Amino acid sequence: MSFLDFLQSLGLELPTPAYLIGVMLFGIVGAVAWWHGKKTLRPTPKWLGLALMLYPYAVPQTWLLYVIGSALCAWLAWSWRE
């Protein structure tokens, strides 16, 4: 029995490459938004950036990761124009 089979028998699965790419993409966007919001003293981009960096820890499905991340990015783009 390999280690991966052992983990699967415990109910644990490795994330897909699409999930990992989404985590990195939204994490980078979130870090930039947080940094910009902190630098310009604008609370909305700062908190949206923090949300973009942290929400993947609570979302197990790939499709839901992209839906929530896209919604947060749209909100960030809308608030960035103000």
N, C-alpha and C positions, 0 to 999 in steps of 0.2 A: 504494500500500500504506500503510495507516494504522499508527500506532505499535502499536495493540493486535494487529493482524494480525502485525506483526513479532515481538512478544513471544510470541504463540502459535506462530509458526514456530520459535521457540527452545525451545518446550516449557514456557513460563511461562504461568500463568493467574492471573487476579485472583480473590481469595476472594469467596465468595458473601455476601450480606447476613446470612444466618443465621450464618455463620462469624464475621463481624465482631461481631455482637451477642453471640455466645457468648464471644468473646475479651474484650469489654468487661465483660460480666456477671461472668465468673469472675475477671477481673483486679480489679474493684472489690471483690468478696467477699474475694479474696486479700489485697488491700491493707488492708482493715478487719481481717481476722484477724491479719495480720502486726503491725499497729499495736497491736491489743489484746493479743496474745501478748507483744509487747515491753514494753508498759506494765505488764502484770501479772506479768511474769517467768515466763510459762508457755511452755515450749519447744514443746509439741505444736501449739497454734494458730499459733505463730510460723512453724514450719517448714511446716505445711500451707498457710498463707497464701503463703509463698514459692513452694511448689509450684504453687498455683493461679495465681500470677502468671506463672510461667515455663514451665509445660508446654505452652501453646499454640504455642510456637516449635518444638516437636518433633512436633506432631500435624497432619498435612496434611488429614485427612478430617473433615468436619463432624460426622458421626454419632459418630465416636470422640472428638472434642472434648467433646461433650455427655455421653457415657458416662463418660469419665474425670473430667470436671468435676463431674458429679453424684455420683460415688463419693467424690471428695475432699471435696465439700460435706457429704455424709452423715457421713463420718468426722469432719469438723470439728464438725458439730452434736453428734455423739455425745461427742466429747472436750470440747466446750464445757460440757456439763452436769456434768462432774466437778469 
